Amino acid sequence: VKASDADAGAYGFVQYSLYDGFQSDEAPPAFRIDPHDGQICVSQDIDRERDPATFDLLVKAKDG
């Protein structure tokens, strides 16, 4: 994912996180996100028969 901020310097720095709704900071355990570049990766094995067929991920981008 990619977000941008028009501010310069430290105020334009964007930090990414996976967000489990607006009431919790818990990220979905099967995924992780690089806080600096927004790259999302699988962090554990996903069982196609046991796990859900789809995952909804909410990404939070916070600027300086």
ZICOR-V12785 format. One record per residue. PSI is psi in whole degrees, -180 to 180 (NA if undefined). D_FIRST is the distance of its C-alpha to the first C-alpha in whole Angstrom. Layout:
PSI:D_FIRST
PSI:D_FIRST
//
This chain:
159:0
131:4
155:7
158:10
135:14
-13:17
158:19
162:20
-146:21
-28:20
-18:19
-4:16
131:15
131:11
131:11
149:9
154:10
139:11
131:14
65:16
177:18
0:19
-7:22
146:21
7:19
128:19
151:16
130:16
-22:18
-7:17
157:14
160:12
139:9
121:10
-17:11
-37:11
-3:8
9:5
126:6
133:8
156:11
132:14
-3:17
166:20
141:22
123:21
113:24
-31:24
-29:27
-42:27
166:24
155:22
-27:21
157:18
134:16
124:14
134:11
121:11
133:8
128:10
120:9
130:13
169:14
NA:18
//
